[in-house]
């Protein structure tokens, strides 16, 4: 009888540890939401502009839009390609050294040069009212974070 109680106690303990571990893993993953949109209209129809996860300056020519946000911290990383120019008149151009960069690369599509770990990247940095932006006019790519 004593042996049976030990087995039951061990089984209960393992079940509790498994449940707590699963909860920690799932709750950590739930904070991040990653999405991709083919173009501006698709992102707009999904409500991304109203939710504030994408920059207010997102041009109608935007394509290959990628966004990941942390709902707990209200932070967001976004990237997109564009045609023509991006209207950043509401933003202020500044040296990249003034940027508050993400501490690390959370997704593969985010450039190493736009992390706190350094690296080099070509383009122009902007401070905007709704976040920070980096534009590579030559490659027609833009990155936004807040």
C-alpha positions as CSV (number, residue, x, y, z in Angstrom):
1,X,0.0,0.0,0.0
2,X,2.9,2.4,0.9
3,X,4.5,1.8,-2.5
4,X,1.2,2.6,-4.3
5,X,1.0,6.0,-2.4
6,X,4.5,6.9,-3.5
7,X,3.6,6.1,-7.2
8,X,0.4,8.2,-6.9
9,X,2.3,11.1,-5.3
10,X,5.0,11.0,-8.0
11,X,2.4,10.9,-10.7
12,X,0.6,13.9,-9.3
13,X,3.9,15.8,-8.9
14,X,4.9,15.1,-12.5
15,X,1.4,16.1,-13.7
16,X,1.7,19.4,-11.9
17,X,5.2,20.1,-13.1
18,X,4.1,19.3,-16.7
19,X,1.0,21.5,-16.5
20,X,3.0,24.5,-15.1
21,X,5.8,24.0,-17.8
22,X,3.2,23.9,-20.5
23,X,1.5,27.0,-19.2
24,X,4.8,28.9,-19.1
25,X,5.7,27.9,-22.6
26,X,2.3,28.8,-24.0
27,X,1.9,32.0,-22.2
28,X,5.3,33.2,-23.4
29,X,4.4,32.4,-27.0
30,X,0.9,34.0,-26.8
31,X,2.4,37.4,-26.1
32,X,3.9,37.6,-29.6
33,X,1.8,37.8,-32.7
34,X,3.4,37.6,-36.2
35,X,1.6,38.3,-39.4
36,X,2.4,38.9,-43.1
37,X,0.4,40.8,-45.6
38,X,0.8,40.9,-49.4
39,X,0.1,44.7,-49.7
40,X,-1.2,47.8,-48.1
41,X,-4.9,47.0,-48.8
42,X,-4.7,43.6,-47.2
43,X,-3.1,45.0,-44.1
44,X,-5.7,47.8,-43.9
45,X,-8.6,45.3,-44.3
46,X,-7.2,43.3,-41.4
47,X,-7.3,46.4,-39.2
48,X,-3.5,46.7,-38.7
49,X,-3.4,50.4,-39.3
50,X,-6.1,51.2,-36.8
51,X,-4.4,48.9,-34.2
52,X,-1.2,50.9,-34.4
53,X,1.1,48.0,-35.1
54,X,2.1,49.4,-38.4
55,X,3.5,52.9,-38.9
56,X,1.2,55.8,-39.7
57,X,3.4,56.6,-42.8
58,X,2.9,53.2,-44.4
59,X,2.6,54.0,-48.1
60,X,-0.1,52.6,-50.3
61,X,2.6,51.1,-52.4
62,X,3.8,48.9,-49.5
63,X,4.2,45.2,-50.2
64,X,5.7,42.2,-48.5
65,X,4.5,43.6,-45.1
66,X,5.7,41.7,-42.1
67,X,4.8,42.6,-38.5
68,X,5.4,41.0,-35.1
69,X,4.2,42.6,-31.9
70,X,4.3,41.8,-28.2
71,X,0.8,42.5,-26.9
72,X,2.1,42.5,-23.3
73,X,4.7,45.2,-23.9
74,X,2.8,47.1,-26.6
75,X,5.9,46.8,-28.8
76,X,6.1,46.1,-32.5
77,X,8.6,45.4,-35.3
78,X,7.5,45.8,-38.9
79,X,9.1,45.7,-42.3
80,X,7.9,46.4,-45.9
81,X,9.0,47.0,-49.4
82,X,7.8,50.1,-51.3
83,X,7.7,51.8,-54.7
84,X,8.5,55.5,-55.2
85,X,9.1,57.4,-51.9
86,X,7.9,57.0,-48.4
87,X,6.4,60.2,-46.9
88,X,8.3,60.7,-43.7
89,X,7.6,64.4,-43.4
90,X,6.0,63.9,-40.0
91,X,9.2,62.2,-38.8
92,X,12.6,63.7,-37.9
93,X,15.8,62.4,-39.5
94,X,18.5,61.6,-36.9
95,X,21.7,59.6,-36.6
96,X,21.3,55.9,-36.0
97,X,23.3,56.4,-32.8
98,X,20.2,58.1,-31.3
99,X,18.0,55.1,-32.0
100,X,16.7,52.9,-29.2
101,X,17.1,49.6,-31.0
102,X,15.5,46.3,-30.1
103,X,17.9,44.3,-27.8
104,X,18.0,41.3,-30.1
105,X,16.7,39.9,-33.3
106,X,13.4,38.3,-32.6
107,X,12.6,37.2,-36.2
108,X,14.9,36.2,-39.1
109,X,13.6,39.0,-41.3
110,X,14.8,41.7,-38.9
111,X,18.4,43.0,-39.8
112,X,21.2,42.4,-37.3
113,X,22.2,46.0,-37.9
114,X,19.0,47.2,-36.3
115,X,19.6,45.5,-33.0
116,X,21.4,46.5,-29.8
117,X,24.1,43.9,-30.8
118,X,25.4,46.1,-33.6
119,X,26.3,45.4,-37.2
120,X,26.2,47.8,-40.1
121,X,23.3,48.7,-42.3
122,X,22.9,51.3,-45.0
123,X,20.0,53.8,-44.9
124,X,18.4,56.6,-42.9
125,X,17.1,56.6,-39.4
126,X,14.0,58.6,-38.4
127,X,12.2,59.4,-35.1
128,X,8.5,59.5,-35.6
129,X,5.6,60.2,-33.2
130,X,4.4,56.6,-33.3
131,X,7.9,54.9,-33.2
132,X,11.2,54.7,-35.0
133,X,11.9,54.0,-38.6
134,X,14.8,53.0,-40.8
135,X,14.6,53.3,-44.6
136,X,17.0,51.9,-47.2
137,X,15.9,54.0,-50.2
138,X,18.2,52.1,-52.5
139,X,16.7,48.6,-51.7
140,X,13.2,50.2,-51.3
141,X,12.9,48.6,-47.8
142,X,11.7,50.2,-44.6
143,X,11.7,49.0,-41.0
144,X,9.6,50.3,-38.1
145,X,9.7,49.6,-34.4
146,X,8.2,50.9,-31.2
